[in-house]
Amino acid sequence: MIIIFYCYLCIINPSDTFDGENGKILNVNFQIMKNLLTLISVLFLTMVSYAQDVAPNNEGMTKSAQEWTRDVVMGWNLGNSLECPNTETEWGNPKTTKAMIHAVREAGFNAIRIPIRWINHVTDPSTMTINSTWLARVKEVVDWALEEDMYVIINSHHEDWYDRNPYYNKQEENNAKLSAMWKNIATYFRDYGEKLIFAGTNETTVNWSSPTTEQQAVQNSYNQTFVNAVRATGGKNYYRNLIVQTFACNPYYGLSGFTIPDDPVEKRLSVEYHYYDPYEYCGNCTYYYWGDAYKNKGATPPNSNEQTITNLFDRITNTWMKKGLGVVMGEYGVANHYTENDKQTQQENMQYYLKCVVSEARQHGFAAFVWDNNAFNNGPENFGIFKRWNNMAVGTPYFLRGITEGAGTEYKEPEQYEDDSAGGIIFWEGDALLDWGNGLQLTVPSSLFEGKSSAVQLVLSYTQDYTDYDDIQLFYGDWSSMVTYHVGDNTFTGDFIPSNVYSTGSGTNHVTAMSFDESTLNVILQKGIVIQGHGIRLTQVSINDPAGIYTPTVSPTSSAIYTIDGRQVSQPRHGQIYIQDGKKIISVER
């Protein structure tokens, strides 16, 4: 109030007068007053959002989000228990015990995600007060996990009142309730150390269809409300690592529509997605084999293989980790499914799939939590690992083996590509012969095309080196089909034969720039590109942004002159820009 009154006085001009009898200011510039008071109101609300119930306490709260996620070697979900509608055993699972948590830890898992439904235990909807008995039960399970020295996530799960209503007409009401609920939860656990973290929502969705702009915006508002609510409780919660979610916890929806919430604390946020891809293998079980390593065993999903995982995780790293966010794969898994005539191979394939997913997660520094719902039949929704009714015996040992094998992968710092002054990225340099399967087959990750304009170019520097023929091929990263691209005014699909285009032979150096239609670029952003061929000695691959011009370091024939897109010319035109000697961009004079 003092600040507002002070600013109110400051907007009075020297010529303004004060009517003391009636308490009025005369001749005030009311438009200035209105603008200033609006600004003050915004600042006041911002201060209220981050005001703490108690003073912040950073004692023992030292880990960044990325440090926390990298410390998760193997994560496990206590599925279909505390997120049941009313009672913990409502969906057929036994009540969680300390011995169960110990068995999970003994099997190698050092982290646990505890899905929790709160709304059915709210005693006062106006304040979102939670039943003390339910809070104590959650605390009991959390304490058992912490006693096992595990990392712990608690979330809000199956809260249909908000996560099935991501609409503007419910946004204000839902955010108010979400804020009150999380303030209550966070206050209860405020004194816990940094191994316990909170996740604000789960799978906000409408029939699992692609989100609208409205639905994305509402989910983003849930994330901001959650962060504000927890930080406002102060204490260790002010520094606690928090997890926010993409719409439906779908990574692709997140890459296109997730916005990072404002947070007064740096590097203490992680983004969460779930991974049951490809769903026709992991979820509805219409395929019994997955991956290039098993494609000779039977039909595999046409748009998914080992490279698909790598491309997506690279893209996530490039989009979120480089901005300081941790990454949590809050759920992943494959439903147990097999046919009797090839049961062993199919079980080995599920083991292989889990190994690939966990290995990529570990290498990228993501915290991965497998979904376990204690279901062991053959077919969809059977994600069980530990038999909770049978002393936690391992019911799917091939699941556990795959997870354990993948968890042995060490974190690898993301590659830092050299960014030149003109906006180009040197992805690869060397001297390697393209000779189909006997030579270099280079994968360019989709992440390198992130944030580039539709005019982005893939630039290859190389030497023709052949006695029979020369050929360069571009495939999508999953090898599903050849890529269509443009070199100058010409269009090619898959094959590019330099000797036909440039009328040159073995021993000649070239720089070839390839551009793409928007539809093709959208596929590249999902899958990346594979370069292979024959009779070509590749020396450099770069990705050029049209904001500038990058000069490749290849050394072509000294007398040769090239256009920027790699076409050799014999009569350069005045005023145009060309490449000569591989290192020099020249403007040819008259």
N, C-alpha and C positions, 0 to 999 in steps of 0.2 A: 504493500500500500504506500509506503514511503517513497519507493522508487517511482511509482505511478504519479504520485502527487508532485514530486520534483520535476518530472518530465512535463507534467501538465503546466507548471509554472514557466518552464523554459520556452514554451511555444508562444508566450505572450509577447507581443511586440512592445517596444518602449512606449509607443504612442497609445497602447491599450490602457484602459482605465478600469479600476475595480470599484464596484458599487458595494461598499461595505454594509449598507443598511439592508440591501436585498440579497447580498452574497453572490453577486453576479460579476462575471468578467465581460466587459464591453469591447466590441470591435475586435474580437479574436478571429484569427484565421482558422476557421473550423475545419477546412479540408486538411490542413497540416495536422491539426489535432487528431482528426479521424485516422489518418495514415499512421501517425506515431503510436496511437493507442492500439491500433491493430497489430503493429510490430511488437509492442510490449506484451500483448496478450499471447502471441505466438511464443515469445521467449519465455514467458511465465509458464505456459503449458509444457514446454520442453523441459524446464527445470523440474516441474512436478513429475514428469514421466520418469526422471532419473533420480528423484529424491529418495534417500534410503531410510528405511525404518530404523536401522541401526547403522553405525559407521562401517564402512568397508574394512574388511580384514583379509589381508593377503597372506597370512601365515600359512605356510605349507601349500599355497596355491601357485605353484611356479610353472607348471607345464602349459605350453601353448597347445592349441587344438591339434596341430600336426604332430607334436610330440606325443600327445595322448593317443592319437589314432595309430601311430607307428608302434606304440607299445602293446597294442592288441595283437597277439600272435594268433590266437584262435578264439573266436567269439561264438557264443551259443545262445539261442532264444529259448526261454521258458514259455513255450507256446501253448495256447489253449488252456490257460490256468487263471491267472489273476485278471485276465481281460474278459472272462466269462460274464454274462449279463448280471448275475446276482451273487452266486456262490462260486467259490474256487473250483469245485468239483462238478459243476453243472454240465460241462461238455464231456464228461466221462473219464477225466483224469483224476488220479489220487491227489490228496492235499500235499503240497510241496513240503519236504522235510529237509532238515540239515544234512542228513545222509545223502540225499539226492544231489545237493549242491557239491558236497565233497566228492561224490563219484564223478561228476562232470569235471571238477578240477583235476582229479587223478587221471582222467583220460587225456589231459593235455590242454584243456580250455582254460585260458587265463582271463576271460571276460564273459560277462553275462548281460543280456538285454532282457529286461522284465517288462513285458507288455501289461498295461494296467488300465482297466476301465474304472473311472471315478464317478460318473454321473449317477449310477444306481446306488451310490453310497453317500450322496449329498443330502444333508438333513435340512438345509435351508437354501432353496434356490436363489433367494434374493442376495445372499452373501456367498453362495457356493461353498458353504461350510461342509466339511467332509466328516463323516462318522469317525469318532476317535478309535473305535475298535478296528475299522478298516485301515486307518493310518498305521495303527500299531502292528497289524498283520503285514502290511507292506514293509514296514521298518524291520520286522523280524527276518523276512527273506533277504532284504538288503544287507542286514548285519551278518547273516550267515555267509553271504558271498564275500563281503569285506574281510571276514575272519579267515577266509581262504586266500586272501591277498589277491582278489580278482578285481578287475575294472568293472564298473556297474553302470548301466543305463536304465533309468525309469522314464516312462513316457505316458502319454494319454492315448488310449487305443480303443477303437470302436466307439468313439463318442459321436454317435450319429447326429446329435443335435447341431453340431457345427460341421463335421466333415462330410455330411451328405447335403449340406445347404450352403454351398459357396456362392451365394448370390448377394447382390448389393442390398436387397430389401431385408436381408437378415444380418448383414455385416456388422452394423453397429451393436445390435443386441448380442450377437455371438462373441464379438471381441470383448464386450464388457464382462460377459460370463467367463470367457476364457482367461481374462486378466485376473478376475477374482479367484478363480479356481487355482491358477498357478501361483498366485501370491500365497494362498493357503498351503499348498504342497511345499513350495520353496521355503516358507517360513519354518515348517515342521522339520525340514532337513538342512536348515541353514548352517549348522555347525559341523556338518560332515566334511571330510577332506576331499581332495581333488580327484580321487578315484571314482567318486560318484558324480555322474553328470545327468542332466535332464534333456529330454527330447520333447519338443512342444506339441507336435501333432503326429499323425500317422499317415494313412492313405486317404487324403481328402480327394473325393472323386464324385462324378455323376455317371453311373453306369459304365465306368471305365473307358469312356469315349474321350477323344481329344478335347482338351479344355478350351473354352472360349477366353477372350481377353478378360472378361468379367471374372471368370472363375480363377484364372491365374492371379488377378489382382487381389481377390479376396484371400487366397492362400498366402500371398505375400504379406497381407495385412495381419493374418494370424501369426505369422513368423515374427513380425515386428512387435505385436502385442505381447507375445510370449517373452521375448528378450526384455522388453520394458518392465514387465511384471516381475520377473526374477531379479533383475538388477535392482529394482526398487526395494527389495527386501533387505538389501545390504549384507553386512557380514561377509562370510566366505562366498555367498552367492554372487556378490558383485564381481568376483574374479573367476567364478566357476565356469568351466567349459560347457557350452550349450550347443544343442543340435537343432537345426531348422530343416524343413523338408521342401522338396519339390512337389508339385501337384501330382497326386496319386503315387508319390515316391517313385515316379517314372523318370529315369535319367534324361531321356530325350525331351520330355516336357520341360524339365529343369534347364537344360542347355538352351532352350529357346525362350523361357518365360520366367525363370527364377530371378529375383533381385535380392541382393545381399542386404539384410537389415542393418540399420544404424546401431552401433554398439559403442558405449563409452569406453570399453576395454578393448585393446587391440589383440588380435590373433587368438580370440577365445571362442570362435564360432566354427562349427562344422556343418556341412550340408549332407543330408541323408537321401539315399535312393535305395530301391530294392531291385534285385536282379534274379529273375526267373526266365532268362532268355537263352534260347528261343522257347517261347511258351509251348509250342507244339511238341517239344521234347520234354521240357521241365514240368509243364503244368497239365495239359490235357492228354499228353502221352500218346500222340498219334505217330510219333517216330520212336524207334527203339535203338537207334544209333546216332551218334553226334560226332562231328569233327573229321578233319581230313585223315587223321590216323585210323579211322574206322569206316571210311567211306567204301572200302572194298568188302565190308561185312554185310552191308545192306543199305537201304535208302536213308539218307541223312537230310535234315532240313536244308533247303536250297540256299538260304541267305544267311547262314551262320556257320562259323568254324572258329578255330583257334585265333585267327587274325582278327575276327570281329570283336572279340573281347579286348584284345590289345588296342585296337583302334579306338574303341569307346573309352577305355580307361585312360589312354593318352589324351583324348579330347577333354575328359573330365579334369585331368591334371592341368592341362593348358588353360582351361576355363576358370577353375576354382582354386586349385592349390597355388597357382602362381599369384593369386590375389590374397593369399594368407589363410584361406579356409582349410580346415581339416575335411576329410571325406569319410563318411560312415556308410558302408553297405549294410543297412540295418537288417535286411533279410536277403537270403539267397538259398538256393537248394534245387534239387531235382526230385520229383515224386518217384518212389520206387515202382518200377514197371519192367516187365520182362515177359518173354514167351518161353514156354517149356522147352522148345526145340533148340534154343540158343541162350539159355538162361545165364550161363557162366560168362559168356562173352558180353552180354548186355549189362550184367552187374559190373564187370570190369570197365565197361564204357562209362557207366555212371561214376565209378571211382575216378576215371580219367577226367571226366567233365569237372567234377568238384576240385580235383587237383589243379586244373587249368585256371579255374575261377579264383581260387584262393591264392595260387602262385602269383597271378597278375595283381591281385589286390595287395599282397604283401610287397611285391616289387614296387608298386606305386605308392605305398605308404597309407593305404586305406584300411580302416578297421572293418573286418568282415564278420558278420554274425549269421550262422546257419540257422534256418528255421527247423525246429523240431516240435512236432505236435503229438508225438507218441502214437502215431498211426502206422501200421505195419502191413496193411494189405497190399494187393498188387493193383496199381492204377492211380488215377489222379488223387491228389490231396494226401498221399501217404508219405510224409516227410520224417517219420520217426527214426531216431538213432538209439536212444536209451529207452528200455522198457521199464517205465516207472512202476508198473504193477509187479515187476519181477526183479526187485533189488537192483534196478538200473543196469541189467544185462544189456550188452550191445546187440541190438536186433539186426542192424545193417552194417556189418563190419567193413564192407567195401566203401560205405559212406565215410566212416571214420578214417579209414586208410587214405582215401583221397584228400580229405581235409588236412590230415597230418602231413602228408607228402607235400602238399602245396604250401603249408605253413612254414616249411623249411627254407623257403625262398627268402633271401635277404632284401631289405629295402635298397633301392637304387636311386640315387639322386637324378632328377630329370635332366635330360641332355639340354645343354644351353647352346642353341644354334647362334652362330655369328650373325648379327643383324647389321647390314651395311647402311650407309648414310642415306641411301635412296629407297630404303624400305624393303630391300631384298633379304631373304634368309638363305644362307648357304647351308643346305641340309647334309650334303655328303661331298667329300673330296677324296680322291685316290687315283688308282690306275688299275681298273679291273675289266676283264674281257667278258662281254655278254656272249654266252654260248649255250643258250637254252638251259637245261637242267645241270649242265656241267660247268656253267659259269655263274656270274653274278645275277641274282634275282633280287632286286632292291625294292623294299617296301617303303613308300613315303606315307607317313601317318596322316590321317585326316586332320589331326590337330593343327598341322602347319597351315591349313587353309582357313582356319578360324579367324574371323575378323577381317578377312581380305575382301576386296570389292569383287564384283562379278567379272571384272576384267583381269583377275589374277592369272599369272602365267607360270607354268612349269617349264623351267629352262634347263636343257641338257647340253653339256659341253663334252665333246667326244672326238675320237679319231676313228675313221674307217680302217678296219684291220681284218682283211679277209682274202681268201683265195677262191672262194666259190660264190658267195652272195652276202649281202648285209641286210639287216632288218632290226628295227626297234618295235617292240610291242608294249602297249599299255593295257593292263587289266585293272578292274576294280580290286580292292584289297582282299576280297573274299574269293577272287578268281571266278565269280559268277558270270561275268561277261566282259567283252572288250570295251574300252573307253573310246567315245567319239570326241575328237578335238580338232582344232583349227591351227594351221601353220600358215601365216599370211592369209591369202584369200582362198586357200585350199582346205578341204575338210577330209579327215581320215578317221577310220574306225579300226583301232587296234594296231595295224601294221603301218610303219613309216619306213620307207626304204630310201636312205639318203642318196644312193647312187642314181636313183631315178629322178629324185627331186632336184638335186644339185648338179647332176651330170658330172660327177667326180668319182674317182676310184680310190682304192686302198692307199692309205697313208695320208689322206686329207683330213684336216681338222675342221670341225663345224661347231656352231652354236645354234641350237634350234629351240625356239620358244613356242610352247603349246598353250592355247587358250581354250575355254570351254563355254558351252551354252549354260544358261542358268540351271536347267533341269539336270544336266550332267554334273554340275558343280554341287548340287544338293545331294546327289548320290555319293560323290567324293567326300563330302563332309560327314557322311555316315560310315564309309568303307575305306577311304584312302585309295592309294594307287600302287600297283606293282609294276615295276619296269623290268622287262627281260628282252632277250633278242639273240642275235648271232652276228659275228663279224664286226662288232663294235667295241672299241675300248673306251669305256666311260671314265671321265676324269672329274666331272663335277655335276651336281644337281642342286638347283636353287629354286626358290619360290619367290617371284617378283610381284611386288605391289605396284599397281599403275601410278601411284602417287610419285614415283621416282623411277629412275633407270639404273639398273645394276649392270656393271661391266664384268662378265665372266673372266676368270683368270686363265682360260685355255689359250694356247698360243697357236692360232691358225696360220696358214701360209701367209708370210709377211706381206705379200702384195694383195691378198684377198681383202675385200671390203664387204661387210655384212650389214643388213638392216637390223633394227633392234629385235625383230622377231626371228632372226636367224637366216634370212634368205641372202644368198650371195648375189652381188650385183657387179656388173662390169662398167656401167656408166652411171655413177651417182649423180643425183640431182642437187642443184643449188638450194641451200637452206635446209636440207634434211640432215638428220642425225644418223651416224653410222658407227660401226665397230670395226677397228682395224688393229692388227697386232694383238688382239685379245685383251688389251688393257686400256685402250684409249678410245674415248668417245669423241668423234670429230664432227664438225659441221663443215661440209665441203664448200669451198668458195668457188666463184666463177673462174 
